[in-house]
Amino acid sequence: MFTNWRIGSINGALLAAYFVPAWTMVAFNIMVAPVHGLYERPSVAVALFLSDQLQMSGMSTVRAAWLLALGRLTVVAFFAIYLALLAIPRTRKSGASDEALGIALAIGSLISFVSMVMASKVGEMAALRLHATELLLLLGAAVVLVIERPAPAPKTVDVADTVPTGLESLGLEQAELLHNR
């Protein structure tokens, strides 16, 4: 059953199983109530950094919250595309679904890294641990994705290799005229 699954495919599917529901819930909480959703645990470091360090007004904080929700939903969408492509065996074997996973890992790593730096600046240790853990998960999957390449496609058999050695000169190279018989 698992003969054509690679470690990177399983790793990406497990990451998607965590990030899709977790980040979707956080993004929808921010979209429903931007300020309240921004001050929940997964995003509290961003909210405190925006209000304390950047001294943003209320409407600017709401816009930043929506931008964070859009970024998280973008990562969720790329993970969903990756899972859909992973369901097709031909795509899974050739590694064609790795591009969607790579984009999800890149954007997710950027969001987690920036959130981790913001949590460090405001002294939110629980948020720092959460974002550092997410960042390590994403970077670990990126390393596996870079190192593990899909199996090469089987080479096609050349017709010249299958012809016996004595018959090679009887091809179309020699013209067969009436006086050559």
C-alpha positions as CSV (number, residue, x, y, z in Angstrom):
1,M,0.0,0.0,0.0
2,F,2.8,2.4,0.9
3,T,5.2,1.4,-1.9
4,N,5.2,4.7,-3.7
5,W,5.1,7.0,-0.7
6,R,8.2,9.0,0.2
7,I,9.2,10.3,3.6
8,G,8.7,13.9,2.4
9,S,5.1,13.1,1.3
10,I,4.2,11.6,4.7
11,N,5.9,14.4,6.5
12,G,4.0,17.0,4.4
13,A,0.7,15.2,5.0
14,L,1.3,15.2,8.8
15,L,2.2,18.9,8.7
16,A,-0.9,19.6,6.8
17,A,-2.9,17.6,9.3
18,Y,-1.7,20.0,12.0
19,F,-1.6,23.4,10.2
20,V,-4.8,23.2,8.2
21,P,-7.2,23.0,11.2
22,A,-5.1,25.0,13.7
23,W,-4.4,28.0,11.4
24,T,-7.8,27.9,9.9
25,M,-9.4,28.3,13.3
26,V,-7.0,31.1,14.2
27,A,-7.7,32.9,10.9
28,F,-11.5,32.6,11.2
29,N,-11.4,33.9,14.8
30,I,-9.5,36.9,13.5
31,M,-11.9,37.4,10.6
32,V,-15.0,37.2,12.8
33,A,-13.6,39.5,15.6
34,P,-10.3,41.1,14.5
35,V,-9.2,42.6,17.8
36,H,-10.5,39.8,20.0
37,G,-9.0,37.1,17.6
38,L,-5.7,38.9,17.5
39,Y,-5.4,38.9,21.3
40,E,-5.9,35.1,21.6
41,R,-2.8,32.9,22.4
42,P,-1.6,32.1,18.8
43,S,-1.5,35.8,17.8
44,V,-1.1,37.7,21.1
45,A,2.6,38.4,20.5
46,V,1.7,40.1,17.2
47,A,-1.0,42.1,18.9
48,L,1.2,43.3,21.7
49,F,4.0,44.1,19.4
50,L,1.8,46.2,17.2
51,S,0.2,48.1,20.0
52,D,3.3,48.5,22.2
53,Q,6.2,48.8,19.9
54,L,4.6,50.3,16.7
55,Q,1.8,52.2,18.6
56,M,-0.8,51.4,15.9
57,S,-4.3,52.8,16.1
58,G,-7.3,50.6,16.4
59,M,-8.1,50.5,12.7
60,S,-4.5,49.9,11.7
61,T,-4.4,47.0,14.2
62,V,-7.6,45.6,12.6
63,R,-6.0,45.8,9.1
64,A,-2.8,44.1,10.4
65,A,-5.0,41.4,12.0
66,W,-6.7,40.8,8.7
67,L,-3.4,40.7,6.9
68,L,-2.2,38.1,9.4
69,A,-5.4,36.1,8.8
70,L,-4.9,36.3,5.0
71,G,-1.4,35.0,5.4
72,R,-2.4,32.1,7.5
73,L,-5.3,31.2,5.1
74,T,-2.8,31.3,2.2
75,V,-0.6,28.8,4.0
76,V,-3.7,26.6,4.6
77,A,-4.7,26.9,1.0
78,F,-1.3,25.7,-0.2
79,F,-1.4,22.8,2.2
80,A,-4.9,21.9,0.9
81,I,-3.6,22.0,-2.7
82,Y,-0.7,19.8,-1.6
83,L,-3.0,17.2,-0.1
84,A,-5.2,17.2,-3.2
85,L,-2.1,16.7,-5.4
86,L,-0.8,14.0,-3.0
87,A,-4.0,12.0,-3.6
88,I,-3.0,11.4,-7.2
89,P,-0.5,8.6,-7.4
90,R,1.2,9.8,-10.6
91,T,1.8,13.2,-9.0
92,R,3.0,11.8,-5.8
93,K,5.5,9.5,-7.5
94,S,7.0,12.2,-9.6
95,G,7.2,14.8,-6.8
96,A,5.0,17.3,-8.6
97,S,3.2,18.2,-5.5
98,D,6.3,19.4,-3.8
99,E,6.0,22.9,-5.2
100,A,2.7,23.6,-3.3
101,L,4.3,22.2,-0.2
102,G,7.4,24.4,-0.7
103,I,5.3,27.5,-1.0
104,A,3.3,26.6,2.1
105,L,6.5,26.0,4.0
106,A,8.1,29.2,2.9
107,I,5.1,31.5,3.7
108,G,4.4,29.6,7.0
109,S,8.0,29.8,8.1
110,L,8.1,33.5,7.4
111,I,4.9,34.1,9.4
112,S,6.1,31.9,12.3
113,F,9.6,33.5,12.3
114,V,8.2,37.0,12.4
115,S,5.7,36.0,15.1
116,M,8.5,34.4,17.1
117,V,10.6,37.6,16.9
118,M,7.7,39.7,18.0
119,A,7.0,37.3,20.9
120,S,10.6,37.7,21.9
121,K,10.4,41.5,21.8
122,V,7.3,41.7,24.0
123,G,8.4,38.9,26.4
124,E,5.5,36.5,25.7
125,M,7.1,33.2,26.5
126,A,4.1,30.9,25.7
127,A,3.7,32.5,22.3
128,L,7.5,32.3,21.8
129,R,7.5,28.5,22.4
130,L,4.5,28.0,20.1
131,H,6.0,30.0,17.2
132,A,9.4,28.4,17.7
133,T,7.9,24.9,17.6
134,E,5.9,25.7,14.5
135,L,9.0,27.2,12.8
136,L,11.1,24.1,13.7
137,L,8.3,21.9,12.2
138,L,8.3,23.9,9.0
139,L,12.0,24.1,8.7
140,G,12.4,20.4,9.3
141,A,10.0,19.6,6.6
142,A,11.8,22.0,4.3
143,V,15.1,20.1,4.9
144,V,13.5,16.8,4.2
145,L,11.9,18.3,1.0
146,V,15.3,19.6,-0.2
147,I,17.3,16.5,0.6
148,E,14.8,13.8,-0.6
149,R,14.4,13.8,-4.4
150,P,11.7,11.7,-6.1
151,A,12.8,8.5,-7.8
152,P,14.0,9.1,-11.4
153,A,11.7,8.0,-14.2
154,P,12.7,4.8,-15.9
155,K,14.8,5.4,-18.9
156,T,13.4,4.5,-22.3
157,V,15.0,1.7,-24.2
158,D,16.9,2.8,-27.3
159,V,16.2,0.8,-30.5
160,A,19.8,0.7,-31.5
161,D,20.7,-1.1,-28.3
162,T,18.3,-4.0,-29.0
163,V,19.7,-4.8,-32.5
164,P,22.2,-7.6,-32.6
165,T,25.8,-6.5,-33.5
166,G,25.9,-8.5,-36.8
167,L,22.8,-6.8,-38.2
168,E,23.8,-3.2,-37.7
169,S,25.4,-2.8,-41.1
170,L,22.3,-4.1,-42.9
171,G,20.3,-1.0,-42.2
172,L,19.5,1.8,-44.7
173,E,23.1,2.9,-44.9
174,Q,23.8,0.7,-47.9
175,A,21.9,1.3,-51.1
176,E,20.8,-1.9,-52.7
177,L,21.0,-1.5,-56.5
178,L,20.4,-4.0,-59.2
179,H,24.1,-4.4,-60.1
180,N,25.1,-5.0,-56.4
181,R,23.4,-8.4,-56.2
